[in-house]
Amino acid sequence: MLGKKQLVKRVMDAVDGLVDEKIVVVHSEAQREDYLKVLGSKSVVLVDTKKVQSPLAGAYTGFGAVYGEYALLLPCDVPFVSREVLGLLLDLCLNKSATIPRWPNCFIEPLQAAYCTSAALKAAEEALSCQEFTMQAMVDRLHGVRYVSTIVLQQLDPELKTFMNINTPLDLKKAELIVRA
């Protein structure tokens, strides 16, 4: 919970009107039941089809369930994800395999990116079949990736709060301060 709303609800609300489908991928049936309680029975909540704990496994499952030509890939723990940034990533993904934010130090944000669904599914499948479980392994198999500097994205999200993950109690405290402000 952040404020009076679950983190996953904040992310789902952020993509309202940007996407036609919302799919949440979890690791277990117990997690699926928990998420359905939060999101409602009309939500699509899937369990990873690959039994490895890796964001890539979740991405693979999600890409396999998407009907649209392009998809946003987002984690459920980014409560300040920017609709403007996501919209730009989707717009820039047309005729590309992916549009991925990249920091000045060349680190990338593959879990907050837009993908051509078929290309990403194929690349994820290839990486997993080679026992490579990182998102980078999938990205390395994509052709025609557009990288967008976080410096550019600061024009839409000056503090780049869109990339703030809640991984620790301290992160949650920081996020609570932002919500209160």
LODRENVEX-366441 format. One line per 2 residues: number of its first residue (from 0); their letters; for each residue x negated, y, z of C-alpha. Coordinates in nm, 3 decimals, decimal comma. Layout:
N
NUM> A> X:Y:Z ~ ...
This chain:
181
0> ML> 0,000:0,000:0,000 ~ -0,108:0,352:-0,077
2> GK> 0,133:0,602:0,062 ~ 0,466:0,428:0,031
4> KQ> 0,388:0,245:-0,291 ~ 0,193:-0,070:-0,373
6> LV> -0,119:-0,025:-0,584 ~ 0,014:-0,243:-0,863
8> KR> 0,334:-0,035:-0,878 ~ 0,127:0,280:-0,919
10> VM> -0,051:0,129:-1,218 ~ 0,272:-0,004:-1,370
12> DA> 0,438:0,336:-1,329 ~ 0,143:0,506:-1,497
14> VD> 0,197:0,312:-1,820 ~ 0,574:0,373:-1,838
16> GL> 0,648:0,505:-2,184 ~ 0,295:0,432:-2,312
18> VD> 0,340:0,060:-2,371 ~ 0,620:-0,168:-2,481
20> EK> 0,515:-0,461:-2,263 ~ 0,382:-0,488:-1,910
22> IV> 0,219:-0,814:-1,813 ~ 0,050:-0,882:-1,481
24> VV> -0,192:-1,173:-1,456 ~ -0,275:-1,327:-1,120
26> HS> -0,491:-1,617:-1,009 ~ -0,241:-1,843:-0,832
28> EA> 0,124:-1,932:-0,809 ~ 0,134:-1,790:-0,456
30> QR> 0,006:-1,455:-0,588 ~ 0,264:-1,471:-0,866
32> ED> 0,543:-1,507:-0,610 ~ 0,406:-1,217:-0,406
34> YL> 0,383:-0,991:-0,711 ~ 0,733:-1,083:-0,826
36> KV> 0,864:-0,971:-0,485 ~ 0,701:-0,632:-0,541
38> LG> 0,772:-0,590:-0,912 ~ 1,107:-0,764:-0,945
40> SK> 1,219:-1,075:-1,127 ~ 1,238:-0,898:-1,465
42> SV> 0,863:-0,843:-1,459 ~ 0,626:-1,069:-1,646
44> VL> 0,377:-1,210:-1,397 ~ 0,157:-1,490:-1,527
46> VD> -0,095:-1,720:-1,361 ~ -0,440:-1,745:-1,525
48> TK> -0,447:-2,026:-1,777 ~ -0,821:-2,070:-1,719
50> KV> -0,909:-2,190:-1,373 ~ -1,212:-1,969:-1,317
52> QS> -1,207:-1,658:-1,103 ~ -1,310:-1,393:-1,347
54> PL> -1,148:-1,081:-1,489 ~ -1,217:-1,233:-1,830
56> AG> -0,990:-1,529:-1,751 ~ -0,710:-1,291:-1,660
58> AY> -0,772:-1,082:-1,971 ~ -0,760:-1,396:-2,186
60> TG> -0,427:-1,501:-2,035 ~ -0,285:-1,152:-2,079
62> FG> -0,401:-1,111:-2,439 ~ -0,248:-1,449:-2,518
64> AV> 0,093:-1,332:-2,392 ~ 0,099:-0,989:-2,558
66> YG> 0,318:-0,945:-2,865 ~ 0,186:-0,602:-2,964
68> EY> -0,105:-0,535:-3,196 ~ -0,285:-0,329:-2,930
70> AL> -0,301:-0,366:-2,554 ~ -0,428:-0,174:-2,255
72> LL> -0,624:-0,379:-2,005 ~ -0,606:-0,242:-1,652
74> PC> -0,688:-0,365:-1,304 ~ -0,418:-0,344:-1,038
76> DV> -0,635:-0,150:-0,792 ~ -0,673:0,185:-0,972
78> PF> -0,399:0,401:-0,820 ~ -0,493:0,721:-1,001
80> VS> -0,513:0,585:-1,355 ~ -0,454:0,871:-1,597
82> RE> -0,172:0,848:-1,851 ~ -0,357:1,102:-2,065
84> VL> -0,677:0,898:-2,068 ~ -0,484:0,579:-2,147
86> GL> -0,294:0,750:-2,428 ~ -0,619:0,871:-2,581
88> LL> -0,775:0,525:-2,559 ~ -0,475:0,375:-2,737
90> DL> -0,479:0,644:-3,006 ~ -0,850:0,594:-3,069
92> CL> -0,813:0,216:-3,087 ~ -0,626:0,218:-3,418
94> NK> -0,825:0,017:-3,673 ~ -1,082:-0,076:-3,408
96> SA> -1,134:-0,388:-3,199 ~ -1,148:-0,184:-2,880
98> TI> -1,187:0,160:-2,730 ~ -1,388:0,144:-2,411
100> PR> -1,496:0,426:-2,178 ~ -1,873:0,453:-2,133
102> WP> -2,066:0,639:-1,861 ~ -2,377:0,847:-1,941
104> NC> -2,592:0,564:-1,795 ~ -2,434:0,335:-2,062
106> FI> -2,225:0,133:-1,812 ~ -1,886:0,059:-1,961
108> EP> -1,533:0,029:-1,823 ~ -1,396:-0,277:-2,006
110> LQ> -1,119:-0,317:-1,748 ~ -0,976:0,025:-1,835
112> AA> -0,977:0,002:-2,210 ~ -0,760:-0,045:-2,516
114> YC> -0,800:-0,355:-2,732 ~ -0,680:-0,497:-3,060
116> TS> -0,498:-0,793:-2,910 ~ -0,593:-1,058:-3,166
118> AA> -0,961:-0,959:-3,174 ~ -0,984:-0,947:-2,795
120> LK> -0,810:-1,283:-2,756 ~ -1,051:-1,446:-3,001
122> AA> -1,357:-1,286:-2,837 ~ -1,239:-1,383:-2,488
124> EE> -1,174:-1,739:-2,597 ~ -1,522:-1,765:-2,753
126> AL> -1,690:-1,628:-2,441 ~ -1,499:-1,861:-2,210
128> SC> -1,570:-2,164:-2,429 ~ -1,942:-2,081:-2,396
130> QE> -1,900:-2,069:-2,015 ~ -1,966:-1,694:-2,020
132> FT> -1,727:-1,533:-1,772 ~ -1,812:-1,163:-1,789
134> MQ> -1,614:-0,894:-1,966 ~ -1,941:-0,796:-2,134
136> AM> -1,953:-1,141:-2,297 ~ -1,616:-1,067:-2,459
138> VD> -1,711:-0,712:-2,559 ~ -2,035:-0,840:-2,717
140> RL> -1,824:-1,058:-2,949 ~ -1,606:-0,773:-3,071
142> HG> -1,682:-0,592:-3,395 ~ -1,584:-0,228:-3,440
144> VR> -1,581:-0,112:-3,079 ~ -1,538:0,261:-3,022
146> YV> -1,698:0,390:-2,704 ~ -1,567:0,710:-2,549
148> ST> -1,791:0,902:-2,313 ~ -1,658:0,967:-1,967
150> IV> -1,782:1,322:-2,026 ~ -1,514:1,354:-2,294
152> LQ> -1,255:1,191:-2,068 ~ -1,327:1,457:-1,804
154> QL> -1,141:1,700:-2,029 ~ -0,827:1,501:-1,940
156> DP> -0,921:1,389:-1,588 ~ -1,178:1,637:-1,448
158> EL> -1,265:1,429:-1,141 ~ -1,239:1,095:-1,327
160> KT> -1,012:0,965:-1,053 ~ -0,874:0,726:-1,315
162> FM> -1,174:0,501:-1,244 ~ -1,139:0,499:-0,864
164> NI> -1,099:0,138:-0,750 ~ -0,966:0,035:-0,411
166> NT> -1,199:-0,244:-0,306 ~ -1,260:-0,170:0,061
168> PL> -1,078:-0,018:0,358 ~ -1,297:0,291:0,314
170> DL> -1,183:0,324:-0,049 ~ -0,824:0,306:0,070
172> KK> -0,887:0,580:0,327 ~ -1,035:0,803:0,055
174> AE> -0,734:0,737:-0,167 ~ -0,496:0,820:0,118
176> LI> -0,668:1,156:0,157 ~ -0,619:1,223:-0,214
178> VR> -0,251:1,129:-0,196 ~ -0,195:1,355:0,105
180> A> -0,368:1,646:-0,070
